[in-house]
Amino acid sequence: MTFWVTITLFLHTTHLNYLKFFERGCWGITFFQKSFPPQKKNKVLQLAQHKEDALRIFITGATGCLGRHVVERLAAKGGCELFLLVRSPAGLAGISAAGCIVHEVPGDMEHIRRHADLLKSVHCVIHAAAAWGGERQAYEVNLDATLKLYSLLNFAQCRQVIHLSTASALDFNRKPLPQALEFGTPYIRSKALCLQRLAEIEDGNFTVLCPTVLLGGGDGIPLSHPTKLLRKATTAKFVEAMRFLKADGTLHWIGAADAASLIAHWVCTPPDAGKNPIVLGNRAYSVDELIRRTVIFYGKKPRQHIPLTGRLAESMIRLFKIKLSPWDRYCMGQRHFTFDKATGPEDEGLASQFPDWESVLKSLPG
């Protein structure tokens, strides 16, 4: 059982559905799809001093938790011209990008062909958009439209493609996880299939990033899905209940701001990984350690006398009448969601905004 299974079982009475959390694959990059009029022109949001040698970067998912951080990190570096594919301009409100030229590109992944001319002119693509919805939308956006996006690039011009996937599709050795295709939700299956198809693309310099549990958001930036869950779990009544729990398991997590720092760093200095997935995450934490540190952070004394066994979990599932999908069952049967190598900012010589679990808890919105 993982830390997330532990807290979601207790959160069920607040109508925070455990199924929905795992259906999203536990990783938090949000993007919603909508059709836009083809006649609408790109809008320049902010102007910086133009440089003829500015790096032209096309970014999808720029209004999500990770995407917003990426835009701000790139703006801080400067010397870039950013083209942000956005469903709604409201998602860019309050964005800080004074160090770059920033263009609002109205549209969505389902109509990516409309931007074929622009895509042929960019030097880099950061593809962070994803669809979390039903099967049709997941496959159309996460697989078909993604491959169409890459087919529209001029790889003589485009120096790098940074492709965001999910660590849910990988095994311990960062190889494709067969169960992701067998049991996975539409989101996870479509992401896993896309990883397979990427391996068949001969052209281009791809960097494939697979975040683990992505935490962050707030101050105008959307909260990631796990952060919303954690925020609910750290209310007083649940912390009081959590202090008695004991559970076996390990997992990685990473702050969205730290993941964005790595992405901005790799835009300028591409990693030598080829298409081998890079798992984004801090060191592995045991579930018991996360429970203990959470309880202590909120001024309680951990007791941890009640082991959250599979039998107890099943009893709670029956009590609250929770319906589990095949992927939910698979996740419940796994105790260790870890990888042989997970990369955090310190591994690239970068400072971490979330170096420990307490820094995550401290950052949670009130």
VEXDREN-2710 file (C-alpha; in Angstrom, 1 decimal):
% VEXDREN-2710
k/r/px/py/pz
1/MET/0.0/0.0/0.0
2/THR/1.3/3.5/-0.8
3/PHE/1.0/6.7/1.1
4/TRP/-1.6/7.8/-1.3
5/VAL/-3.8/4.8/-0.8
6/THR/-3.5/5.3/2.9
7/ILE/-4.8/8.9/2.9
8/THR/-7.3/8.5/0.1
9/LEU/-9.1/5.7/2.0
10/PHE/-9.6/8.1/4.9
11/LEU/-10.6/11.0/2.7
12/HIS/-13.4/9.0/1.1
13/THR/-15.9/10.5/3.5
14/THR/-15.1/14.0/2.1
15/HIS/-16.2/12.9/-1.4
16/LEU/-12.7/13.0/-2.7
17/ASN/-12.8/9.9/-4.9
18/TYR/-9.9/7.5/-4.6
19/LEU/-10.7/6.1/-8.1
20/LYS/-10.5/9.5/-9.8
21/PHE/-7.1/10.1/-8.3
22/PHE/-5.6/7.0/-9.7
23/GLU/-7.4/7.4/-12.9
24/ARG/-5.3/10.5/-13.4
25/GLY/-2.2/8.4/-13.0
26/CYS/-1.1/10.3/-9.9
27/TRP/0.8/12.8/-12.0
28/GLY/-0.4/16.4/-12.2
29/ILE/-0.3/18.1/-15.6
30/THR/-3.7/19.4/-16.6
31/PHE/-5.0/20.5/-20.0
32/PHE/-8.5/20.8/-21.3
33/GLN/-9.5/20.7/-24.9
34/LYS/-11.8/23.1/-26.9
35/SER/-12.1/24.2/-30.5
36/PHE/-11.0/27.7/-31.4
37/PRO/-11.8/29.9/-34.4
38/PRO/-9.0/29.5/-37.0
39/GLN/-9.1/33.2/-37.8
40/LYS/-7.9/34.3/-34.4
41/LYS/-4.3/35.6/-34.5
42/ASN/-1.5/35.0/-32.0
43/LYS/-1.3/37.7/-29.4
44/VAL/1.9/39.1/-28.0
45/LEU/1.4/39.2/-24.2
46/GLN/4.7/40.7/-23.1
47/LEU/7.6/42.1/-24.9
48/ALA/11.3/41.9/-24.0
49/GLN/14.3/43.2/-26.0
50/HIS/14.2/41.1/-29.2
51/LYS/17.3/39.2/-30.2
52/GLU/17.7/37.7/-33.6
53/ASP/19.2/34.6/-32.0
54/ALA/16.4/34.2/-29.5
55/LEU/15.5/30.5/-28.9
56/ARG/12.0/30.0/-30.3
57/ILE/10.2/27.6/-28.0
58/PHE/6.7/26.1/-28.5
59/ILE/5.0/25.0/-25.2
60/THR/1.8/23.1/-24.7
61/GLY/0.1/22.8/-21.3
62/ALA/1.5/26.2/-20.3
63/THR/-1.5/27.0/-18.0
64/GLY/-1.1/23.9/-15.9
65/CYS/0.8/23.4/-12.7
66/LEU/4.1/22.3/-14.3
67/GLY/3.7/24.4/-17.5
68/ARG/3.3/27.7/-15.6
69/HIS/6.5/27.0/-13.6
70/VAL/8.4/26.1/-16.9
71/VAL/7.4/29.4/-18.5
72/GLU/8.5/31.4/-15.5
73/ARG/11.8/29.5/-15.3
74/LEU/12.6/30.1/-19.0
75/ALA/11.6/33.8/-18.6
76/ALA/14.1/34.1/-15.8
77/LYS/16.8/32.8/-18.0
78/GLY/15.9/35.2/-20.8
79/GLY/16.9/35.0/-24.5
80/CYS/13.8/33.1/-25.5
81/GLU/10.7/33.7/-27.6
82/LEU/7.9/31.6/-26.2
83/PHE/4.8/30.4/-28.1
84/LEU/2.2/29.2/-25.6
85/LEU/-0.6/27.0/-26.9
86/VAL/-3.5/27.9/-24.6
87/ARG/-7.2/27.0/-24.5
88/SER/-8.1/30.1/-22.6
89/PRO/-6.0/33.3/-22.2
90/ALA/-7.3/33.5/-18.6
91/GLY/-5.0/30.7/-17.8
92/LEU/-2.0/33.0/-18.3
93/ALA/-3.3/35.7/-16.0
94/GLY/-0.5/36.9/-13.7
95/ILE/2.2/35.0/-15.4
96/SER/5.7/36.4/-14.9
97/ALA/7.6/36.3/-18.2
98/ALA/9.2/39.7/-18.5
99/GLY/12.5/38.3/-19.6
100/CYS/11.2/36.8/-22.9
101/ILE/9.0/37.6/-25.8
102/VAL/5.8/35.7/-25.1
103/HIS/3.1/34.9/-27.7
104/GLU/-0.4/33.6/-26.8
105/VAL/-1.3/30.9/-29.4
106/PRO/-5.0/30.2/-29.1
107/GLY/-5.9/26.6/-29.8
108/ASP/-5.7/23.0/-28.5
109/MET/-3.9/19.8/-29.4
110/GLU/-6.9/18.4/-31.3
111/HIS/-6.4/21.2/-33.9
112/ILE/-2.6/21.3/-33.9
113/ARG/-2.5/21.2/-37.7
114/ARG/-3.6/24.9/-37.7
115/HIS/-0.2/25.8/-36.4
116/ALA/1.9/23.9/-38.9
117/ASP/3.7/27.0/-40.2
118/LEU/4.6/28.1/-36.7
119/LEU/5.8/24.6/-35.7
120/LYS/8.2/24.5/-38.7
121/SER/10.0/27.6/-37.4
122/VAL/10.6/26.7/-33.7
123/HIS/13.9/25.6/-32.2
124/CYS/12.4/23.6/-29.3
125/VAL/9.1/22.0/-28.2
126/ILE/8.1/21.4/-24.6
127/HIS/5.0/19.2/-24.8
128/ALA/3.4/19.1/-21.3
129/ALA/-0.3/19.1/-22.3
130/ALA/-2.3/16.0/-21.6
131/ALA/-6.0/14.8/-21.6
132/TRP/-7.3/13.1/-18.5
133/GLY/-10.8/12.5/-19.7
134/GLY/-12.5/9.5/-21.4
135/GLU/-10.9/7.0/-23.7
136/ARG/-11.6/8.8/-27.0
137/GLN/-10.1/12.1/-25.8
138/ALA/-7.1/10.5/-24.1
139/TYR/-6.1/8.6/-27.2
140/GLU/-6.8/11.6/-29.5
141/VAL/-4.7/14.0/-27.5
142/ASN/-2.1/12.0/-25.7
143/LEU/-1.3/9.7/-28.7
144/ASP/-2.7/10.8/-32.1
145/ALA/-2.4/14.6/-31.7
146/THR/1.0/14.3/-30.0
147/LEU/2.4/12.3/-32.9
148/LYS/0.8/14.7/-35.3
149/LEU/2.6/17.6/-33.5
150/TYR/5.9/15.9/-33.9
151/SER/5.3/15.1/-37.6
152/LEU/4.8/18.9/-38.2
153/LEU/8.3/19.8/-36.9
154/ASN/11.2/20.7/-39.1
155/PHE/14.0/18.7/-37.4
156/ALA/16.6/20.6/-39.3
157/GLN/15.4/23.6/-37.4
158/CYS/14.0/22.1/-34.2
159/ARG/17.0/21.2/-31.9
160/GLN/15.1/19.4/-29.2
161/VAL/11.7/18.0/-28.2
162/ILE/11.0/17.7/-24.5
163/HIS/8.2/15.1/-24.1
164/LEU/6.4/14.8/-20.8
165/SER/5.0/11.4/-20.0
166/THR/4.3/9.6/-16.7
167/ALA/6.3/7.4/-14.5
168/SER/3.2/5.2/-14.2
169/ALA/4.1/3.7/-17.6
170/LEU/7.5/2.5/-16.4
171/ASP/8.9/-0.4/-14.3
172/PHE/11.7/-0.2/-11.7
173/ASN/14.3/-0.2/-14.5
174/ARG/12.6/2.6/-16.4
175/LYS/11.5/0.2/-19.1
176/PRO/7.9/0.0/-20.4
177/LEU/5.6/-1.5/-17.8
178/PRO/3.4/-4.2/-19.4
179/GLN/0.6/-3.7/-16.8
180/ALA/0.3/-0.1/-18.0
181/LEU/-1.0/-1.4/-21.3
182/GLU/-3.0/-4.3/-19.8
183/PHE/-4.7/-2.6/-16.8
184/GLY/-4.0/1.1/-17.3
185/THR/-6.6/3.8/-17.5
186/PRO/-7.1/5.5/-20.9
187/TYR/-4.7/8.2/-19.8
188/ILE/-2.0/5.7/-18.8
189/ARG/-2.5/3.4/-21.7
190/SER/-2.3/6.3/-24.2
191/LYS/0.8/7.6/-22.6
192/ALA/2.4/4.2/-22.6
193/LEU/1.5/3.6/-26.3
194/CYS/3.0/7.0/-27.2
195/LEU/6.3/6.0/-25.6
196/GLN/6.3/3.0/-27.8
197/ARG/5.6/5.1/-30.9
198/LEU/8.3/7.6/-30.0
199/ALA/10.9/4.9/-30.2
200/GLU/10.0/4.5/-33.9
201/ILE/10.6/8.1/-34.8
202/GLU/14.1/8.2/-36.4
203/ASP/14.5/12.0/-36.7
204/GLY/14.8/14.6/-34.0
205/ASN/16.5/15.0/-30.6
206/PHE/13.9/13.8/-28.0
207/THR/14.2/14.1/-24.2
208/VAL/11.6/12.0/-22.5
209/LEU/10.7/13.0/-19.0
210/CYS/8.5/10.9/-16.7
211/PRO/7.6/12.7/-13.4
212/THR/6.7/10.7/-10.4
213/VAL/4.2/12.2/-7.9
214/LEU/4.2/15.9/-8.9
215/LEU/3.5/18.3/-6.0
216/GLY/3.1/22.1/-6.2
217/GLY/0.9/25.0/-7.2
218/GLY/-0.6/28.0/-5.4
219/ASP/-0.1/31.7/-5.7
220/GLY/-2.0/31.8/-9.0
221/ILE/-0.6/28.5/-10.3
222/PRO/-3.0/25.5/-10.5
223/LEU/-2.5/22.9/-7.8
224/SER/-1.5/19.5/-9.1
225/HIS/-3.9/16.6/-8.4
226/PRO/-1.7/15.0/-5.7
227/THR/-1.3/18.4/-4.0
228/LYS/-5.1/18.8/-3.8
229/LEU/-5.3/15.4/-2.2
230/LEU/-2.5/16.1/0.2
231/ARG/-4.1/19.4/1.2
232/LYS/-7.3/17.5/2.1
233/ALA/-5.3/14.9/4.0
234/THR/-3.5/17.4/6.2
235/THR/-6.6/18.9/7.8
236/ALA/-6.7/18.4/11.6
237/LYS/-9.1/15.5/11.8
238/PHE/-7.2/13.4/9.2
239/VAL/-3.8/14.2/10.8
240/GLU/-5.2/12.9/14.1
241/ALA/-6.3/9.7/12.4
242/MET/-3.1/9.4/10.4
243/ARG/-0.9/9.4/13.5
244/PHE/-2.0/5.8/14.3
245/LEU/-1.4/4.3/10.9
246/LYS/1.5/2.2/9.8
247/ALA/1.9/1.1/6.2
248/ASP/4.6/-0.7/4.1
249/GLY/5.7/0.9/0.9
250/THR/8.1/3.4/-0.8
251/LEU/7.6/6.1/-3.5
252/HIS/9.3/9.1/-5.1
253/TRP/7.9/12.6/-5.5
254/ILE/9.1/15.9/-7.0
255/GLY/8.1/19.6/-6.7
256/ALA/6.7/21.1/-9.8
257/ALA/9.0/24.1/-9.4
258/ASP/12.0/21.7/-9.2
259/ALA/10.8/19.7/-12.3
260/ALA/10.5/23.1/-14.2
261/SER/14.0/24.0/-13.2
262/LEU/15.3/20.8/-14.7
263/ILE/13.4/21.4/-17.9
264/ALA/14.6/24.9/-18.2
265/HIS/18.2/23.7/-17.6
266/TRP/17.9/20.9/-20.2
267/VAL/16.5/23.4/-22.8
268/CYS/20.0/25.0/-22.8
269/THR/21.9/21.8/-22.0
270/PRO/20.1/18.7/-23.3
271/PRO/20.8/15.5/-21.3
272/ASP/22.6/12.7/-23.0
273/ALA/19.8/10.2/-22.6
274/GLY/18.5/9.8/-26.1
275/LYS/14.9/8.5/-25.9
276/ASN/15.5/6.6/-22.7
277/PRO/13.0/8.0/-20.2
278/ILE/14.3/10.2/-17.4
279/VAL/12.3/9.7/-14.2
280/LEU/11.9/13.0/-12.3
281/GLY/11.9/12.5/-8.6
282/ASN/13.6/12.9/-5.3
283/ARG/15.0/10.1/-3.2
284/ALA/12.6/7.3/-2.4
285/TYR/10.7/7.8/0.9
286/SER/9.0/5.1/2.9
287/VAL/5.3/5.5/3.6
288/ASP/5.9/5.2/7.3
289/GLU/8.5/8.0/7.1
290/LEU/6.0/10.3/5.2
291/ILE/3.3/9.6/7.7
292/ARG/5.6/10.2/10.7
293/ARG/7.0/13.4/9.3
294/THR/3.6/14.7/8.4
295/VAL/2.2/14.0/11.9
296/ILE/5.2/15.7/13.6
297/PHE/5.0/18.7/11.3
298/TYR/1.5/19.4/12.5
299/GLY/2.5/19.1/16.1
300/LYS/1.2/15.6/16.9
301/LYS/3.0/12.6/18.3
302/PRO/3.0/9.6/15.9
303/ARG/1.8/6.3/17.4
304/GLN/1.6/4.1/14.3
305/HIS/0.1/1.1/15.9
306/ILE/-2.5/0.2/13.3
307/PRO/-0.9/-1.5/10.2
308/LEU/-2.8/-0.7/7.0
309/THR/-2.9/-4.2/5.6
310/GLY/-4.5/-5.4/2.5
311/ARG/-7.3/-7.0/4.6
312/LEU/-8.0/-3.7/6.4
313/ALA/-8.0/-1.8/3.1
314/GLU/-10.5/-4.2/1.6
315/SER/-12.8/-3.8/4.6
316/MET/-12.7/0.0/4.2
317/ILE/-13.4/-0.4/0.4
318/ARG/-16.4/-2.6/1.2
319/LEU/-17.6/-0.2/4.0
320/PHE/-17.5/2.9/1.7
321/LYS/-18.6/0.9/-1.4
322/ILE/-15.7/2.0/-3.5
323/LYS/-15.6/0.6/-7.0
324/LEU/-12.1/-0.3/-8.1
325/SER/-10.9/-0.6/-11.7
326/PRO/-8.3/-3.1/-12.8
327/TRP/-5.6/-0.4/-12.6
328/ASP/-6.7/0.5/-9.1
329/ARG/-6.4/-3.1/-8.1
330/TYR/-2.9/-3.3/-9.6
331/CYS/-1.8/-0.2/-7.8
332/MET/-3.1/-1.5/-4.5
333/GLY/-1.1/-4.6/-4.9
334/GLN/2.1/-2.7/-5.4
335/ARG/4.0/-1.6/-2.3
336/HIS/7.0/0.0/-3.8
337/PHE/6.6/2.6/-6.6
338/THR/10.3/3.3/-7.0
339/PHE/12.9/3.4/-9.8
340/ASP/16.6/2.4/-10.1
341/LYS/17.4/6.1/-10.8
342/ALA/15.3/9.2/-10.2
343/THR/16.7/12.6/-11.1
344/GLY/16.2/15.7/-9.0
345/PRO/17.6/19.2/-9.3
346/GLU/20.6/18.5/-7.1
347/ASP/21.7/15.8/-9.5
348/GLU/22.2/18.6/-12.1
349/GLY/23.8/21.0/-9.8
350/LEU/20.6/23.0/-9.3
351/ALA/19.1/24.3/-6.0
352/SER/15.9/22.6/-4.9
353/GLN/12.9/24.6/-3.8
354/PHE/11.5/21.4/-2.1
355/PRO/14.5/19.6/-0.7
356/ASP/12.5/17.6/1.9
357/TRP/9.0/16.6/2.9
358/GLU/8.6/19.5/5.4
359/SER/9.1/22.0/2.6
360/VAL/6.2/20.5/0.7
361/LEU/3.9/20.6/3.7
362/LYS/5.0/24.2/4.4
363/SER/4.0/25.2/0.8
364/LEU/0.5/23.9/1.0
365/PRO/-2.1/26.6/0.6
366/GLY/-4.1/27.3/3.7
END
